[in-house]
């Protein structure tokens, strides 16, 4: 013999599944299919409850609404986590493709060659200051102390070196000076 609440839940499911699905579409912004799946999932979960828990249900309609709502919330959470994994995978894949793309590799190598050549053609003092700042990671104050130059002079030469390097790259890519 079936438990009386199972009969009530079955009737509630058959009578209300469309109504509850529409409620989930409005409340949780689910697609109609996801809402129907959530209602179905709630009904199946209810049928798996033991006799003690089934006996505690007083209102089958309210129980179905609440259970379907909870299933819909779970669906939303699961979808968001899944979307984050997809987004992360796309970003990681794009980084991988860029890192192994032979054209990108050649382009980066060519840019590096252009920059090295530009550094070699810079005045010796400017080249030394930019290398100390950007390669060795020394601050303007540290360079100033080591070379007995004013911080302003160091800053001026480093900024000029950066500007020269940027202009060389712009000329290489055909971009006009901005």
Helices and strands as residue ranges (DSSP letters): H 4-28, H 32-47, H 51-56, H 60-100, H 102-121, H 124-130, I 131-135, H 140-147, H 151-173
